[in-house]
């Protein structure tokens, strides 16, 4: 099981904050979503499905969360789309241009 954490973004409202937690909690394979202070931590069952990884990428993008730690989710099975240059996450995740 992978454990990820990130600094909370600046929420625009209580509903915006709830939406982030609801989104995470609805994802297949995500469990133990916890916010403590300014940090959100959650667990991901492994292997992480392509659909879940795409949703996490979208959530991170939407909330301006650094997706760099997601690079560790790369596998030989998802490399063909996850490491595809030109995607909106590529440079942020892999630190390459």
C-alpha positions in Angstrom: 0.0 0.0 0.0 1.4 3.4 -1.0 0.9 6.3 1.3 0.8 9.8 -0.2 0.6 13.2 1.5 0.4 16.8 0.3 0.1 20.3 1.7 -3.5 21.5 1.6 -4.2 24.0 -1.1 -5.9 27.3 -0.4 -9.6 26.4 -0.3 -12.1 28.9 -1.6 -14.8 27.7 0.7 -15.8 24.9 3.1 -17.5 23.3 0.1 -14.3 23.4 -1.9 -12.5 21.7 0.9 -15.2 19.0 1.2 -15.1 18.4 -2.5 -11.4 17.5 -2.4 -12.0 15.0 0.4 -15.1 13.6 -1.3 -13.2 13.2 -4.6 -10.4 11.3 -2.9 -12.7 9.1 -0.9 -14.7 8.1 -4.0 -11.6 6.8 -5.8 -11.2 3.1 -6.2 -8.3 1.9 -4.1 -8.1 5.0 -1.9 -8.5 4.6 1.8 -7.6 6.3 5.1 -8.1 9.9 3.8 -7.1 12.1 6.7 -6.4 15.8 7.1 -4.3 17.0 10.0 -3.3 20.6 10.2 -2.2 21.6 6.7 -1.4 18.1 5.5 -3.7 15.6 3.8 -2.6 11.9 3.8 -4.2 9.0 2.1 -3.4 5.4 1.2 -3.6 3.7 -2.2 -3.9 0.0 -2.8 -1.3 -1.3 -5.1 -1.2 -1.8 -8.0 -2.8 1.5 -8.7 -5.2 1.3 -11.6 -4.8 3.6 -14.6 -8.2 5.1 -13.9 -7.3 5.9 -10.3 -3.9 7.3 -11.2 -5.6 9.6 -13.9 -8.1 10.8 -11.3 -5.4 11.6 -8.8 -3.4 13.5 -11.5 -6.6 15.4 -12.2 -7.3 16.2 -8.6 -3.7 17.3 -8.0 -3.9 19.5 -11.1 -7.3 21.0 -10.1 -6.0 21.9 -6.6 -2.5 23.0 -7.6 -0.9 20.2 -5.6 2.7 19.2 -6.5 2.4 15.9 -8.5 6.1 15.1 -8.3 5.6 12.3 -5.7 3.3 10.5 -8.2 6.4 9.6 -10.3 6.8 6.6 -8.0 3.5 5.3 -9.3 5.1 4.6 -12.7 5.1 0.9 -13.7 6.0 -1.0 -16.9 2.2 -1.3 -17.5 1.4 2.4 -17.3 4.6 3.9 -18.7 3.3 4.2 -22.2 0.7 6.8 -21.2 1.9 8.1 -17.8 5.4 9.1 -19.2 4.0 10.4 -22.5 5.7 13.8 -23.2 3.2 16.5 -24.0 0.7 15.5 -21.3 -0.4 18.2 -18.8 1.4 16.4 -15.9 4.6 15.3 -17.6 7.0 18.1 -16.6 5.5 18.5 -13.1 5.7 14.8 -12.3 8.9 13.8 -14.0 10.8 17.2 -13.8 11.6 17.0 -17.5 10.6 19.1 -20.4 
